[in-house]
Amino acid sequence: MARAFDAVQRDRVPEGVPLGAFVRGIARHVIADTLRRRARTAGASLARALSVPTADLSVLDLIISDERARLVRDALGRLSRADRELLERSLLDGESLVDIARRSGVQPERVRKRKSRAMERLLEIIRPDACHASDQFNDNGS
């Protein structure tokens, strides 16, 4: 409620948006931020949240999983520091792009574009042939 009250006082309620909907949106964001913060302090990461219990995996699955993790770690290491930090904050730490933008002092749309481009660069490092397959297809005149 404090955030909603502050937004109303500073005249930051978007024009045409009902006050109730605006307050519900703020409440959703506060809840999501709180859940992300709890997950981080509990030591949960995106990798652990998505992982399958090892008892359900074969030895081959574990090897493939380890190899994929190594490829991603190596690719992250080859990115610029800014790209690596942005991806770690958004994907591993679960920080929202709006929060990253606020803390960085830039517009959220700029952070979204930076993340998108960083993901493209990461994928180019991991799968250089797959990223340029459409270019090769088009060069053949097809």
N, C-alpha and C positions, 0 to 999 in steps of 0.2 A: 504494500500500500504506500510505503514511503516513496518508492520509485515513481508510482503513478502520480502521487501528490506533487512531487518535485517536477515531473514533466508538465503537469497542468499549470503550476506556478510559472514555469519558464516558457509557457506557450509552445510546447513541443508536441502537442497532440495533433496528428495529421488531420488536415481538413477533410471533413466528410466521414470520418471514422467515429462511430458511436463510442461514447466514453466507456460503456460496459465492455465492448469488444476490445478496446485499447487496454483496459485494466486486465482482462483475461489473458491477453497476449503477453503482458508484462509478467503475470503470474506464471505462465507457461515457461517463459525464459528463466525466471528465478528458480523454478523447480528443476529445470534441465541443468542449469549451472550448478545447483546444489548437488544433484546426482552425479554430475561429472566430477565435481570436487571430491565427493565421497569415494568415487571409484579410484581417483588418483591417489588419495591418501591411503586407501586400502591396498595400494600396490597393483591394482588391476591395470592392464594395458590392452590395447586393441588386439594384440597377438594372443594374449591369454583368453580374452573374451571370445575369440573366434576359434580357438583351438579345440580339437577333439581329444577326449581322454586317450592317453597313449595305449591303454589296454585294448582299445578298439582298432589300433593301427597295426599293420604288418610291418616287418622289418623294412621292406621296400618302401612302404609309405613313409616311415620315419626318415629314411635316407633322402627321399625326394623332398620331404618337408624341410629337413635340415639344409639341403642344397638350395631350395628356394629362399630360405631365410638368409643364407650366405650371399646369394645373388642380390637380394634387396639391400642387405647391409653394405655390400661392396658398391652398389649403385648409389646409395645414399652418400657414401664417402666420396664419390666422384662429383657430386653436385656442389654448387657454390654454398658457402656457409649460410647465406640468406635463404636459399631454397631448402636446404636441409633443415634449418631451424623452423621454417614455416610448416613443412610437412610433419616434422616431429610434434610441433605444438598442436596442429589440427588433427592429425591421424592417431598419434600415439597418446598424447595427453588429453585428447578429446575437447580441446579448447575451441569455442565457436569462432567463426571468421569475424563476427561482429566484435567479440572480445579482443581478438588479435588486432583488429583495426583500431579499436579504441585505445589499446595500450601502445600501439605504434604511432598513433596520431594521423592515420590515413583513412580514406573512405573505405567502407566494407567492400564495395565493388572492385576497388583496386586490389584488395587482398584476395578476393575471389579469383580475379584474373591471374594474379601472381601464383596462386596455388594451382590453378589449371595449367599454367605454363610449366610450373615446376614438375607437376605430374607427367606432362608430356616429355619433358627432358629425362625424367626418371625412367619412363617406359622406353625411350630411345636407347638408354644405356642398357637396360635389361634385355630388350628385344629389338635390336637395330633392324633386323630383316623384316619383322612384322610391322614396324611403324612405317616403313617405306614401301611396303608391298603394293599399296594403292598407287604410289608414284610409278613404280615399275610397270604396273598393269596399264596405266595411262600412257606411258612412253611407247608401248608397243602398238598404239593406235587403236586399241580395243575399247 
